[in-house]
Amino acid sequence: MVCCCNTIGNIFRLIIVGGCAFALAMQILNIYSCEFITVDDGSIHVGIWYQGTNGECNTEPGASYSAEEDSLVAWARTSLLVSMIAGFIAGTLVLFEWLCCEVCCAGCIEGGAFIVAWACGLGVYMIYGVDGCGKVGDEIGDDLFSNAAENIIPDSIINIPTGAGCEWGTGATFNLLACISYFGAGVLLCFAPQPKPICKQISD
């Protein structure tokens, strides 16, 4: 029975570690992708750090665009980095426990890191709020009623970003896959049996 639990636990630990590695690979691809979103009928591609035009992406050193003019870009970049760090910590700790020895309170740390990883991963989608992706005010229209409504509705609501003017890109898909992987790994960690460390299994 113990051997069976160890086998099942080993399989799930392999899936968890593999899921973390896959998620990190997707996020690394996202760093160098120019196609998180597309604007202006698909001719302009915007990534988290780099931009491209008509399918050409410039990822040369120093070619990243500045986030000083748009705080949402800065927050999206920060979210991506925090997600990667949390995912790396969670995956490394699970791997260490699986291979070497159990660590006190590691399950809580791993679970918390997975939550941070997928939650911050979703925070990367704040980039859909950049200028050019559309705001609530763009949806109101130009007729007399709309002009009256603009005078009544506060600017804080008029300027809420909607992302309607931007299209989903391949980088956004990479990011979604990473978030799903972190979420799935966290769920598996909660419900899968914990095997003995591999070194103890070999010695037994």
C-alpha positions in Angstrom: 0.0 0.0 0.0 2.9 2.4 0.9 4.6 1.5 -2.4 1.4 2.2 -4.3 1.1 5.7 -2.6 4.7 6.4 -3.3 4.2 5.5 -7.0 1.1 7.7 -7.3 2.8 10.5 -5.4 5.9 10.3 -7.7 3.7 10.6 -10.8 1.9 13.6 -9.4 5.1 15.3 -8.3 6.5 14.8 -11.8 3.4 16.4 -13.2 3.7 19.3 -10.8 7.3 19.9 -11.5 6.8 19.5 -15.2 3.9 21.9 -15.1 6.0 24.5 -13.4 8.8 24.1 -16.0 6.2 24.4 -18.8 4.7 27.5 -17.2 8.1 29.2 -16.8 9.0 28.3 -20.4 5.7 30.0 -21.6 6.5 33.1 -19.5 10.1 33.3 -20.8 8.7 33.1 -24.3 6.4 36.0 -23.3 9.3 38.2 -22.3 10.6 38.1 -25.9 7.3 38.0 -27.6 6.0 41.1 -29.5 2.5 39.7 -29.8 0.7 39.8 -26.5 -1.8 42.1 -28.0 -2.3 43.6 -31.5 -3.7 47.1 -32.2 -4.6 49.1 -35.3 -6.1 46.3 -37.3 -3.3 43.9 -36.5 -0.4 46.0 -38.0 1.1 46.9 -34.6 2.1 44.2 -32.2 2.6 45.0 -28.5 4.4 42.6 -26.1 5.2 43.0 -22.4 8.6 44.5 -23.2 8.9 44.7 -27.0 6.9 46.0 -29.9 6.7 45.1 -33.6 5.2 46.3 -36.8 3.7 44.3 -39.6 5.0 41.0 -38.2 8.5 42.2 -37.5 9.6 42.1 -33.9 12.7 44.1 -32.6 14.2 42.3 -29.6 17.7 43.8 -29.9 19.3 44.9 -26.6 17.9 48.3 -25.6 14.9 47.9 -28.0 12.3 47.5 -25.3 9.8 50.4 -25.1 9.4 52.6 -22.0 6.7 52.0 -19.4 7.0 55.5 -18.0 4.0 56.9 -19.9 1.7 54.1 -18.9 1.6 52.7 -15.4 -0.4 49.7 -16.6 2.5 48.5 -18.7 4.8 48.8 -15.6 2.3 46.8 -13.5 2.0 44.1 -16.2 5.8 43.7 -16.3 6.0 43.6 -12.5 3.2 41.0 -12.4 5.0 38.8 -14.9 8.3 38.9 -13.0 6.6 38.2 -9.6 4.7 35.3 -11.2 7.9 33.8 -12.6 9.7 34.2 -9.3 6.8 32.6 -7.3 6.5 29.8 -9.8 10.2 29.1 -9.7 10.2 29.0 -5.9 7.2 26.7 -5.8 8.6 24.3 -8.4 12.1 24.2 -6.9 10.7 23.6 -3.4 8.5 20.8 -4.6 11.4 19.3 -6.5 13.7 19.5 -3.5 11.2 17.8 -1.2 10.5 15.1 -3.8 14.2 14.3 -4.4 15.9 15.0 -1.1 13.9 15.5 2.1 10.7 17.0 3.5 10.9 20.6 4.7 8.8 21.9 7.6 5.8 24.0 6.5 6.9 23.6 2.8 3.3 22.7 1.7 2.0 26.1 2.9 4.9 28.0 1.2 4.4 26.0 -2.0 0.6 26.5 -2.0 1.0 30.3 -1.4 3.7 30.5 -4.1 1.4 28.8 -6.6 -1.5 31.2 -5.7 0.8 34.2 -6.2 2.1 32.7 -9.5 -1.3 32.3 -11.1 -2.8 35.4 -9.6 0.1 37.7 -10.7 0.1 35.8 -14.1 -3.5 37.0 -14.6 -2.4 40.5 -13.6 -0.3 40.6 -16.7 -3.5 41.2 -18.7 -3.5 44.8 -17.3 -1.6 45.6 -20.4 -5.0 45.6 -22.2 -5.6 49.0 -20.6 -2.8 50.7 -22.6 -3.6 53.8 -24.7 -5.1 52.7 -28.0 -6.9 49.7 -26.6 -10.1 51.6 -25.9 -11.9 53.2 -22.9 -15.5 53.5 -21.8 -15.7 56.9 -23.3 -15.0 55.5 -26.7 -18.1 53.4 -26.5 -20.5 56.2 -25.8 -20.8 57.7 -29.3 -21.2 61.2 -30.7 -24.9 62.0 -30.7 -26.5 64.6 -28.5 -27.6 62.2 -25.8 -24.0 60.8 -25.7 -22.5 64.3 -25.3 -24.9 65.0 -22.5 -24.0 61.7 -20.9 -20.2 62.5 -21.1 -20.9 65.7 -19.1 -22.7 63.8 -16.4 -20.4 60.7 -16.1 -17.3 61.4 -14.1 -13.9 61.2 -15.9 -12.9 58.4 -13.6 -15.5 56.2 -15.3 -15.1 57.6 -18.8 -11.4 56.7 -18.7 -11.8 53.1 -17.5 -9.9 50.9 -20.0 -12.0 48.3 -21.8 -9.4 46.6 -24.1 -12.0 46.5 -26.9 -9.6 48.1 -29.4 -7.0 45.3 -29.0 -6.9 41.7 -30.2 -5.7 38.6 -28.4 -2.2 37.7 -29.4 0.0 34.6 -29.1 1.8 36.0 -26.0 -1.6 36.2 -24.3 -2.1 32.6 -25.0 1.3 31.7 -23.6 0.5 33.6 -20.5 -2.9 31.9 -20.1 -1.3 28.5 -20.4 1.2 29.4 -17.7 -1.6 30.5 -15.4 -3.5 27.3 -16.0 -0.4 25.3 -15.3 0.3 27.1 -12.0 -3.3 26.7 -10.9 -3.4 23.0 -11.9 -0.1 22.4 -10.1 -1.4 24.1 -6.9 -4.6 21.9 -7.0 -2.6 18.7 -7.5 -0.3 19.7 -4.6 -3.3 19.9 -2.3 -4.9 16.6 -3.2 -2.1 14.3 -4.4 -0.5 12.0 -1.8 3.0 13.1 -0.8 5.6 10.4 -1.5 8.7 9.7 0.5 11.7 11.5 -0.9 13.3 9.7 -3.8 16.6 9.2 -1.8 14.7 7.4 1.0 12.7 5.3 -1.5 16.0 4.1 -3.0 17.6 3.4 0.4 14.6 1.4 1.4 
